[in-house]
Amino acid sequence: MSNANSLDLNKNISKYNEKRFINRELSWLSFNRRVLNEAKNKNYPILERLRFLSISGNNLDEFHMVRVAGIARQIRENIKEKSSDGRTPRQQLLDVIFSMKDLLEEQQHVWHSLKKKLEFHNLKIINSKQDLKKFSYKISNIFDEEIFPTLTPLAIDPAHPFPFLPNLSLTLILSLINRDKKKVSALVTFPQTQKRYFKLNNKEDTFISTEDIILLNIHKLFPEFNLLESGLIRVIRDSDIEFEEEAEDLMQSFEIALKKRRLGSVIGLYVKENIGEKILNFVKKELGVRDNGLFKVKSLLDVESVGQIIDLTDLDLVFKKFYPRYPKRIKDFSGDCFKAIKKNDLILHHPFETFDVVINFLNQAANDPNVISIKQTLYRTSYNSPIVSALIEASNNGKAVTAIIEVKARFDEEKNIKWAKDLEKAGVQIVYGFVSLKTHAKISMVTRRERNKIITYNHFGTGNYHPLTAKVYTDLSFFSCNEELGKDSGKIFNFITGYAKPENLSQIVCSPLGLRTKLIELINKEVTNKIKNLDSGIWIKINSLIDPEIIDALYYASQMGVKIELIVRGICGLRPGIKGLSENIRVRSIVGRFLEHSRIYCFSNGNKMPSRKVKVYISSADLMTRNLDRRVETFIPILNRKVHEQILDQIMTNYLKDNTNTSELKGDGTYEKIRNSSKQFSSHEFFLKNSSLSGRAANKVKNEDSK
């Protein structure tokens, strides 16, 4: 395992030492290693282990396209600025590539191990001469019918220059010779929508890779040539986009930038270890790849592709299917979301409680004659999105509908542009938010006329309005018709749509206007409580913690004796457990069947954890500089007693008890899986079996608008 992030803890780390921070990029690679480790989990069904391997591959691709590309760009532009932990861009790149290659090697080992285990279940990926000969007729047919029509073989000579290879593309580089002993270089690029594996027998799970099918039929592509040598390569390009901030038409600016993304410079060339030197040197020269951009792997260039096998096999070796619960409270009101929310605030814990409630809430608003307007933020959503359909229907039904679509949501830009155009055609008022800020807040706001009074119903989320990811991401959906929350959400929408800086927000805090200040204030209040000998403590659950000012505030609180429990799924720049700096801070990462995505902030407020007077918030924001300074985020106080109890006593307490899916961060930047000799406890299993407190039957819920 790479030790690029490790630290000699015998050295004194003061609050002024750059080494008090863990490097962001190396911390992310450590997170992806924890994802990969789930592929080794013997308690998981074999196909789920394969899925985790695929996820780790997809994660690494995105990291390479964006983060590594960003560092490489800094070096090209001669930027010398150091990272928070004191590394120059060149030092970061060296350490990151070292760690990446270590991770790539581990992925290959896991793939080799899983292939053997899959064969035990009679799932085989063939490549031996004997097996290939056995299925030769079937292989030939697959090539003729499904592959040959999609390919364009390209010779490379002065009349045929080396072509453009798309990002993430797989290409066979070939050395050929004809009867006249004339040697030719050629290549065959796979269409990006082409399947990577084909099933050879409907009765058995026998598969073959696309490259093996092509190589066995290469004579059909080049009839007059014999194959001398071949090599499979994969190209990674810089995929971070830049757009013209002063452009009059933001949509057009992004469409141009997206086209440029496809032409990004090559920052990674993946090849198999056994590739011939002559072919390799030829490709490196044509693509302009240096040695630090070359990644040699044992067998599998595109690790994420193994996920396709899960969809092709008939084996049922996956997690036992579960059915998300629909809250009893809404059922008691015959599915009427407005009546259920009017009765009391409600919070849902996805995916254990169904995201269908959010969809139904908007569908009901779209068709309710008493609803006047709907305002909605959209950062990411699905293809054929029911959320978008509900907004279109609402507009068609005469409601005033405003959709704030964030076209800067990375890798969802094209999809969001499509939704914007569809919504605009239906008469929805489209707003793209700020040019310099991403709108990352998750808010639905519905105004409804009830007895000559306008009531505002809100949904606040910690995750995206995406019904597919809501099945595997843990997130919170908070519904309320609290008047103050309604007024605040209206002011935030006005801020995004009309640049009207919100004044006198009574409940909600938003970035970039005051969230950083509020967080520092809440942390320092715990220090004050500790000095006064009152109970103190901080519990936070987020995806990332990297902002230096927040980390230093947490260090100060720890030095003053405040006990701090952090659940940070991914990137964490804070070093816990270091004497004189952070001995009162514990950091854990939960990685398991579901992707942890909810953001929860709890502050003791002079009371024992957990108790009713503890301050509890949910948020769309992680503790990253971009969330606090360059995004519109919301930070929502939980005032309803039952919702407060659910988040603090049920959700946070059980996450902190988890000793099955949890790894603990050490001061040297490494993670150690928690091994407990006592009874194992999985927070995910607990939430699967136990319904949320605030969603229980209506006749059991008193009106508890405040504590």
C-alpha positions in Angstrom: 0.0 0.0 0.0 1.2 3.5 -0.9 2.6 5.5 2.0 2.7 8.8 0.1 0.2 10.2 2.6 1.8 8.8 5.8 3.5 10.9 8.4 6.0 10.4 11.1 3.9 11.0 14.2 7.0 11.4 16.4 7.4 14.8 14.8 5.6 17.7 16.6 2.8 19.1 14.5 1.8 22.5 15.6 -1.1 24.6 14.4 1.3 26.5 12.2 2.7 23.4 10.5 1.5 22.7 7.0 1.7 19.0 7.7 -1.3 19.4 10.0 -3.4 18.9 6.8 -3.7 15.7 4.8 -3.4 16.2 1.1 -6.8 16.4 -0.7 -5.9 14.3 -3.7 -4.2 11.6 -1.6 -7.1 11.5 0.8 -9.5 11.0 -2.1 -7.3 8.1 -3.4 -7.5 6.6 0.1 -11.3 6.8 -0.1 -11.3 5.0 -3.4 -9.1 2.3 -1.9 -11.8 1.8 0.8 -14.4 1.4 -2.0 -12.1 -1.2 -3.7 -11.7 -3.0 -0.4 -15.5 -3.6 -0.4 -14.8 -5.8 -3.5 -12.8 -8.0 -1.1 -15.7 -8.3 1.4 -16.4 -12.0 1.8 -19.8 -11.2 3.4 -21.1 -9.7 0.1 -22.5 -11.7 -2.8 -19.9 -12.2 -5.5 -21.6 -9.9 -8.1 -21.9 -7.1 -5.6 -18.1 -7.4 -5.0 -17.7 -7.1 -8.8 -19.9 -4.0 -8.7 -17.6 -2.4 -6.1 -14.6 -3.1 -8.3 -16.4 -1.4 -11.2 -17.3 1.6 -9.1 -13.7 2.0 -8.0 -12.7 2.0 -11.7 -15.3 4.6 -12.6 -14.3 6.8 -9.6 -10.6 6.6 -10.7 -11.5 7.6 -14.3 -13.2 10.8 -13.1 -10.4 11.6 -10.7 -7.9 11.2 -13.5 -10.0 13.3 -15.9 -10.5 16.2 -13.5 -8.2 16.3 -10.5 -5.0 14.9 -12.1 -5.7 17.0 -15.2 -6.0 20.1 -13.0 -2.6 19.5 -11.4 -1.0 18.9 -14.8 -2.5 22.1 -16.0 -1.0 24.0 -13.1 2.4 22.6 -14.0 2.0 23.5 -17.7 1.0 27.1 -16.7 4.0 27.3 -14.3 1.9 27.8 -11.2 4.0 27.5 -8.0 1.3 27.9 -5.4 1.4 25.1 -2.8 -1.5 23.1 -1.6 -2.7 23.5 2.0 -0.4 20.6 3.1 2.7 22.3 1.6 3.1 20.4 -1.7 3.9 22.1 -5.0 1.9 21.0 -8.1 4.9 19.0 -9.3 5.2 17.2 -5.9 1.5 16.6 -5.8 1.6 15.0 -9.3 4.5 12.7 -8.4 2.8 11.5 -5.2 -0.6 11.2 -6.8 0.7 9.1 -9.7 2.6 6.9 -7.4 -0.5 6.3 -5.3 -2.7 5.8 -8.5 -0.4 3.1 -9.9 -0.5 1.3 -6.6 -4.3 1.4 -6.6 -4.4 0.3 -10.3 -2.2 -2.7 -9.4 -4.5 -3.6 -6.5 -7.6 -3.4 -8.9 -5.9 -5.9 -11.2 -5.3 -8.3 -8.2 -8.9 -8.0 -7.1 -10.1 -8.6 -10.7 -7.9 -11.8 -11.0 -9.3 -13.0 -7.6 -12.9 -12.3 -8.5 -12.6 -14.1 -11.9 -11.5 -17.3 -10.1 -14.5 -17.0 -7.7 -16.9 -16.3 -10.6 -15.6 -19.5 -12.3 -16.6 -21.4 -9.1 -20.2 -20.2 -9.8 -19.8 -21.3 -13.5 -19.3 -17.7 -14.8 -16.3 -17.7 -17.1 -14.6 -15.2 -19.3 -12.7 -17.2 -21.9 -9.5 -16.4 -23.7 -7.7 -19.8 -24.0 -7.1 -21.2 -27.5 -9.1 -24.3 -26.6 -12.2 -22.4 -25.4 -12.0 -19.9 -28.3 -11.9 -22.8 -30.7 -14.9 -24.4 -29.1 -17.0 -21.3 -29.6 -15.4 -20.2 -32.9 -18.7 -20.3 -34.9 -20.6 -18.2 -32.3 -17.7 -15.8 -32.0 -17.6 -15.3 -35.8 -21.4 -14.7 -35.9 -21.2 -12.1 -33.1 -18.5 -10.2 -35.0 -20.4 -10.3 -38.3 -23.7 -9.2 -36.8 -22.9 -6.9 -33.9 -19.4 -5.6 -34.2 -18.2 -5.4 -37.8 -20.8 -2.9 -38.9 -19.8 -0.5 -36.1 -16.0 -0.5 -36.8 -13.9 1.7 -39.0 -10.4 0.3 -39.5 -7.8 3.0 -40.1 -4.4 2.6 -41.7 -1.7 5.0 -40.6 0.5 6.5 -43.3 1.2 9.9 -44.8 -2.2 9.9 -46.5 -4.0 8.7 -43.3 -2.6 10.7 -40.3 -3.1 9.4 -36.7 -6.8 10.1 -35.9 -8.3 11.7 -32.8 -9.0 9.2 -30.1 -11.9 10.2 -27.8 -11.7 10.3 -24.1 -12.0 6.9 -22.4 -11.9 5.2 -25.8 -10.4 1.7 -26.3 -8.3 1.2 -29.4 -6.4 -1.7 -30.9 -3.1 -0.7 -32.3 -2.0 -3.2 -35.0 1.1 -4.0 -36.9 0.2 -5.8 -40.2 2.1 -7.3 -43.2 0.8 -8.2 -46.6 1.9 -10.8 -49.1 4.4 -8.4 -50.6 6.0 -8.1 -47.1 4.8 -4.5 -46.8 4.3 -3.5 -43.2 1.4 -1.3 -42.2 0.4 0.3 -38.9 -3.4 0.5 -38.3 -5.8 1.0 -35.5 -9.4 0.1 -34.7 -11.2 2.3 -32.1 -14.2 0.8 -30.3 -17.4 2.8 -30.5 -18.0 4.1 -26.9 -21.5 2.5 -26.9 -20.2 -0.9 -27.9 -20.6 -3.7 -25.4 -17.4 -4.8 -23.7 -18.5 -8.4 -23.1 -20.6 -10.8 -25.1 -22.4 -13.9 -23.8 -21.6 -17.0 -25.9 -24.1 -19.4 -24.5 -27.6 -18.7 -23.3 -27.6 -21.7 -21.0 -24.2 -21.0 -19.4 -22.5 -17.8 -18.2 -19.6 -17.9 -20.7 -18.3 -14.5 -21.9 -15.7 -13.2 -24.2 -14.3 -9.7 -24.4 -14.9 -7.5 -27.4 -11.1 -7.1 -28.1 -10.7 -10.9 -28.3 -13.6 -11.1 -30.8 -12.0 -8.4 -33.0 -8.6 -10.0 -32.9 -10.0 -13.4 -33.9 -11.7 -11.8 -36.9 -9.0 -9.3 -37.8 -8.7 -10.9 -41.3 -12.2 -9.6 -42.0 -11.2 -6.0 -41.4 -7.8 -6.3 -43.2 -8.3 -9.2 -45.8 -5.0 -8.9 -47.5 -2.9 -8.7 -44.3 -1.6 -10.9 -41.6 -1.3 -9.7 -38.0 2.2 -9.3 -36.7 1.6 -7.6 -33.4 -1.3 -5.9 -31.5 -1.8 -3.8 -28.4 -4.9 -2.4 -26.6 -4.7 1.1 -25.4 -7.1 3.4 -23.5 -6.9 7.2 -23.6 -7.8 9.6 -20.7 -8.2 13.3 -21.6 -8.5 16.5 -19.6 -12.3 16.8 -19.1 -12.6 19.8 -16.9 -14.3 22.5 -18.8 -13.8 26.3 -18.9 -16.4 28.7 -20.1 -16.6 32.4 -20.9 -17.8 34.0 -17.7 -18.7 37.2 -19.5 -20.7 35.4 -22.2 -24.1 37.0 -22.9 -25.7 33.5 -23.4 -24.6 31.2 -20.6 -26.2 28.2 -22.4 -24.3 28.8 -25.6 -21.1 29.3 -23.7 -21.5 25.9 -22.1 -22.4 24.1 -25.3 -19.1 25.4 -26.8 -17.1 24.4 -23.7 -18.6 20.9 -23.8 -17.4 20.5 -27.4 -13.9 21.6 -26.3 -14.0 19.0 -23.5 -14.0 16.2 -26.1 -10.8 17.6 -27.5 -9.0 17.9 -24.1 -5.3 17.0 -24.0 -4.2 13.5 -23.3 -3.2 13.1 -19.6 -3.2 9.3 -19.3 -2.4 6.4 -21.6 -3.4 3.0 -20.3 -1.7 -0.1 -21.8 -1.3 -3.7 -21.0 2.1 -4.7 -19.5 2.9 -7.0 -22.4 2.5 -4.4 -25.2 5.4 -4.4 -27.6 8.0 -1.5 -27.2 7.7 -0.6 -30.9 3.9 -0.1 -30.8 4.1 1.6 -27.4 6.7 4.1 -28.6 4.7 4.8 -31.8 1.5 5.5 -29.8 3.3 7.7 -27.1 4.8 9.8 -29.9 1.5 10.3 -31.8 -0.4 11.2 -28.6 2.4 13.2 -27.0 2.4 11.2 -23.8 5.3 11.3 -21.4 6.4 8.6 -19.0 4.4 10.1 -16.1 1.3 9.8 -18.2 1.8 6.1 -19.0 0.0 3.5 -16.9 0.8 -0.2 -17.5 -1.7 -2.7 -16.1 -1.7 -6.5 -16.0 -4.9 -7.3 -17.9 -7.9 -4.9 -17.5 -7.6 -1.4 -18.9 -11.2 -0.2 -18.2 -12.0 -1.6 -14.7 -15.4 0.1 -14.7 -16.5 -2.2 -17.6 -16.8 -5.3 -15.4 -20.1 -3.9 -14.2 -21.6 -4.9 -17.5 -21.2 -8.6 -16.6 -23.7 -8.1 -13.8 -26.4 -7.1 -16.3 -25.6 -9.9 -18.7 -25.5 -12.8 -16.3 -28.5 -14.8 -15.0 -26.9 -15.4 -11.7 -28.8 -14.0 -8.7 -25.7 -13.5 -6.6 -26.6 -9.9 -5.5 -27.9 -8.3 -2.4 -31.3 -9.4 -1.3 -33.8 -6.9 -2.8 -35.4 -4.5 -0.4 -38.4 -2.4 -0.8 -38.1 1.2 0.5 -40.8 2.0 3.1 -43.6 4.5 2.3 -44.2 6.7 5.4 -47.3 5.5 7.3 -48.2 9.1 8.1 -48.8 10.0 4.4 -50.8 6.7 3.9 -53.0 7.8 6.8 -53.9 10.9 4.8 -54.7 8.8 1.7 -51.5 9.9 0.1 -52.2 13.6 0.5 -48.7 15.0 1.1 -50.0 18.5 2.0 -52.3 17.2 4.7 -49.5 15.0 6.2 -47.0 17.9 6.2 -49.6 20.3 7.6 -50.1 17.8 10.5 -46.4 17.9 11.3 -42.9 18.2 9.9 -41.6 15.0 8.3 -38.2 13.7 7.4 -37.4 10.7 5.2 -34.1 8.8 5.3 -33.4 7.5 1.8 -33.0 4.9 0.4 -34.7 3.2 3.4 -37.7 5.5 2.9 -38.8 5.9 -0.7 -37.9 8.9 -2.8 -41.4 8.4 -4.4 -42.7 10.8 -1.7 -40.7 13.7 -3.2 -42.1 12.8 -6.7 -45.6 12.5 -5.4 -45.3 15.8 -3.5 -44.5 17.6 -6.8 -47.0 15.6 -8.8 -49.7 16.6 -6.3 -48.6 20.2 -6.5 -48.8 20.1 -10.3 -52.4 18.9 -10.3 -53.8 20.7 -7.2 -56.0 23.6 -8.2 -55.1 25.4 -5.0 -51.4 25.5 -5.8 -50.3 28.8 -7.2 -46.5 28.4 -7.8 -43.6 26.0 -7.7 -40.0 26.9 -7.4 -37.4 24.2 -7.8 -33.6 23.8 -7.8 -32.1 21.1 -10.1 -28.4 20.2 -9.7 -28.5 16.7 -11.0 -31.5 14.5 -12.1 -32.1 11.4 -14.1 -33.0 10.8 -17.8 -36.7 10.7 -18.2 -36.9 12.6 -14.9 -40.3 12.4 -13.1 -39.3 15.7 -11.4 -39.0 17.5 -14.7 -42.2 15.9 -15.9 -44.0 17.2 -12.8 -42.7 20.7 -13.4 -43.8 20.6 -17.1 -47.3 19.3 -16.1 -47.6 22.1 -13.5 -46.7 24.7 -16.1 -49.2 23.2 -18.5 -51.8 23.4 -15.7 -51.3 27.1 -15.3 -49.0 27.2 -12.3 -46.2 29.7 -12.1 -43.2 27.4 -12.3 -39.5 28.4 -11.9 -36.7 26.0 -12.3 -33.1 26.9 -11.3 -31.0 24.6 -13.4 -27.3 24.3 -12.6 -25.6 23.8 -16.0 -22.2 23.7 -14.3 -22.9 20.3 -12.6 -19.8 18.4 -13.7 -20.5 15.6 -16.2 -24.2 16.4 -16.1 -23.9 19.6 -18.1 -25.3 18.2 -21.4 -28.2 16.5 -19.6 -29.1 19.7 -17.7 -29.0 21.7 -20.9 -31.5 19.3 -22.5 -33.8 19.6 -19.4 -33.6 23.4 -19.6 -34.7 23.4 -23.2 -37.6 21.0 -22.5 -38.8 23.0 -19.6 -38.5 26.3 -21.4 -40.7 24.9 -24.2 -43.4 24.1 -21.7 -43.4 27.7 -20.4 -41.3 27.1 -17.2 -39.3 30.1 -16.2 -35.7 28.9 -16.4 -32.9 30.5 -14.4 -29.2 29.3 -14.6 -28.2 30.8 -11.3 -25.0 32.7 -10.9 -22.1 32.7 -13.4 -19.5 32.6 -10.7 -21.4 30.4 -8.2 -22.8 26.9 -8.5 -26.3 26.5 -7.1 -26.0 23.3 -5.1 -28.9 23.9 -2.6 -31.7 21.3 -2.8 -35.1 23.1 -2.4 -38.6 22.6 -3.6 -41.0 25.5 -2.7 -44.8 25.2 -3.3 -47.2 28.0 -2.5 -50.8 27.0 -1.9 -54.0 29.0 -1.2 -55.8 27.6 1.9 -58.8 29.5 3.3 -57.7 32.9 1.7 -54.2 32.4 3.1 -51.0 31.5 1.3 -49.2 28.6 2.8 -45.7 27.7 1.7 -44.7 24.0 1.7 -41.0 23.2 1.4 -38.8 20.2 0.7 -35.2 20.6 1.7 -32.8 17.8 0.7 -29.2 16.8 1.4 -29.0 15.0 -2.0 -30.1 15.6 -5.5 -33.5 15.3 -7.1 -32.5 12.1 -8.7 -34.8 9.1 -8.3 -32.2 6.6 -9.4 -29.3 7.6 -7.1 -31.8 7.9 -4.3 -32.1 4.1 -4.3 -28.4 3.7 -3.3 -27.4 7.1 -1.8 -28.3 7.8 1.9 -29.8 11.2 2.0 -32.4 13.1 4.0 -35.6 14.7 2.7 -37.2 17.3 5.1 -40.8 18.5 4.5 -42.2 21.4 6.4 -44.8 24.2 6.1 -43.1 26.2 8.9 -43.9 29.8 8.1 -40.4 31.1 8.8 -38.7 28.4 6.8 -41.1 29.3 3.9 -40.2 33.0 4.1 -36.5 32.2 4.2 -36.7 29.8 1.2 -38.5 32.5 -0.8 -35.7 35.0 -0.1 -33.1 32.5 -1.2 -34.9 31.8 -4.4 -35.1 35.6 -5.0 -31.3 35.8 -4.3 -30.7 33.2 -7.1 -33.1 34.5 -9.6 -32.8 38.3 -9.1 -29.5 38.8 -7.2 -31.6 40.2 -4.3 -29.3 39.6 -1.3 -31.5 38.0 1.4 -31.9 40.1 4.5 -33.1 39.0 7.9 -33.1 35.3 7.3 -34.7 34.0 10.5 -33.9 30.3 10.3 -31.9 29.2 7.2 -28.3 30.1 6.8 -26.9 30.0 3.2 -23.5 30.2 1.6 -21.7 32.1 0.4 -23.4 34.8 2.5 -22.9 33.5 6.0 -22.5 29.8 6.4 -18.8 29.9 7.0 -19.3 32.5 9.8 -22.2 30.5 11.3 -20.1 27.3 11.4 -17.2 29.0 13.1 -19.6 30.6 15.5 -21.2 27.2 16.4 -17.8 25.6 16.9 -16.5 28.4 19.1 -19.7 28.3 21.1 -18.8 24.7 22.1 -15.4 26.0 23.3 -17.1 28.7 25.4 -19.4 26.0 26.9 -16.3 23.9 27.7 -14.6 26.8 29.4 -17.8 27.4 31.5 -17.8 23.7 32.5 -21.0 23.1 30.6 -21.5 20.0 28.4 -19.9 20.4 25.0 -19.4 18.3 21.9 -19.7 18.2 18.1 -21.1 15.5 15.9 -20.8 16.0 12.1 -21.6 13.7 9.2 -20.4 14.9 5.8 -18.8 13.6 2.6 -15.7 15.8 2.6 -13.8 18.0 5.0 -11.0 20.0 3.5 -11.5 23.7 4.3 -8.4 24.9 6.2 -10.2 27.5 8.3 -12.9 25.0 9.5 -10.2 22.4 10.2 -8.2 24.9 12.3 -11.4 25.8 14.2 -12.0 22.1 15.0 -8.3 21.8 16.0 -8.7 24.7 18.4 -11.9 23.2 19.9 -10.1 19.9 20.4 -7.2 21.7 22.1 -9.7 23.4 24.5 -11.2 19.9 25.4 -14.3 19.7 23.2 -15.0 16.1 22.1 -15.6 15.9 18.4 -17.0 13.0 16.4 -16.7 13.3 12.6 -18.1 10.9 10.1 -16.4 11.9 6.8 -17.1 9.5 3.9 -14.5 10.6 1.5 -11.8 13.4 1.5 -10.6 14.4 5.0 -7.8 16.9 5.4 -7.9 16.9 9.2 -5.4 14.7 11.1 -7.2 13.3 14.2 -5.7 12.0 17.5 -2.5 14.0 17.5 -1.4 15.1 20.9 -1.6 18.8 21.5 -3.5 19.3 18.3 -6.4 16.9 17.8 -6.5 14.3 20.5 -10.2 15.0 21.1 -11.2 14.4 17.5 -12.2 11.1 16.1 -12.8 10.6 12.3 -14.5 7.7 10.8 -15.5 6.8 7.3 -18.5 4.6 6.5 -18.4 2.7 3.2 -20.8 -0.1 2.6 -23.8 -1.3 0.6 -25.1 2.3 0.3 -23.2 5.4 -0.5 -23.2 7.8 2.4 -24.3 11.2 1.2 -26.4 12.9 4.0 -24.9 16.0 5.6 -25.8 16.4 9.3 -24.4 18.9 11.9 -25.0 18.6 15.6 -23.7 20.9 18.4 -24.1 20.1 22.1 -25.2 23.7 23.0 -24.4 23.1 26.7 -26.3 19.8 26.8 -25.3 16.1 26.8 -25.4 14.3 23.4 -28.0 13.3 22.5 -30.7 15.4 24.1 -33.6 17.7 23.0 -31.6 21.0 23.4 -28.8 20.0 21.1 -28.7 22.1 18.0 -29.2 20.0 14.9 -29.0 21.1 11.2 -29.1 19.3 7.9 -27.4 20.8 4.8 -26.6 20.5 1.2 -23.0 21.5 2.0 -19.8 19.7 2.8 -17.0 21.4 4.6 -15.0 22.3 1.5 -13.9 25.8 0.5 -16.0 25.6 -2.7 -19.2 24.8 -0.7 -18.6 27.7 1.7 -17.4 30.4 -0.7 -18.3 29.4 -4.3 -21.7 27.7 -4.0 -25.2 28.5 -3.0 -25.9 26.1 -0.2 -28.5 25.8 2.6 -28.1 25.0 6.3 -31.4 24.1 7.8 -32.2 24.1 11.6 -34.3 21.2 12.8 -36.8 22.6 15.3 -39.5 19.9 15.2 -39.1 17.6 18.2 -39.8 14.3 16.5 -37.6 15.1 13.4 -34.9 16.3 15.8 -35.1 13.0 17.7 -35.0 11.0 14.5 -31.9 12.7 13.2 -30.0 12.8 16.5 -31.1 9.8 18.4 -31.9 7.4 15.6 -29.7 8.3 12.6 -26.5 9.9 14.1 -26.4 7.6 17.1 -26.6 4.5 15.1 -24.0 5.7 12.6 -21.6 6.3 15.5 -22.3 2.7 16.7 -21.4 1.2 13.4 -18.5 -1.3 13.6 -19.2 -3.2 10.4 -18.9 -0.6 7.6 -16.5 1.8 9.4 -12.9 2.6 9.0 -11.1 5.0 11.4 -8.7 7.7 10.2 -5.3 7.7 11.9 -3.1 10.7 12.4 -0.7 9.6 9.7 -3.4 9.7 7.1 -4.1 6.0 6.9 -7.4 4.2 7.6 -7.9 1.2 9.7 -11.0 -1.0 9.5 -12.8 -1.1 12.9 -12.6 -4.7 14.2 -14.7 -5.3 17.2 -14.7 -8.6 19.1 -18.1 -7.8 20.5 -21.3 -8.1 18.5 -21.1 -6.5 15.0 -23.5 -3.7 14.3 -24.3 -2.4 10.8 -26.0 1.0 10.6 -27.3 0.1 7.1 -28.9 -3.1 8.4 -30.4 -1.2 11.2 -32.0 1.4 8.9 -33.3 -1.3 6.6 -35.3 -2.8 9.5 -36.4 0.2 11.5 -38.8 2.8 10.2 -38.3 6.6 10.7 -39.7 8.1 13.8 -41.3 11.1 12.1 -43.0 9.0 9.4 -45.1 6.9 11.9 -48.9 6.8 12.0 -50.6 10.2 12.1 -52.6 9.4 15.2 -49.3 8.9 17.1 -47.9 12.3 16.1 -48.6 15.3 18.1 -48.2 18.8 16.7 -44.6 19.6 17.6 -43.6 22.6 15.6 -40.9 23.5 18.1 -39.0 21.9 21.0 
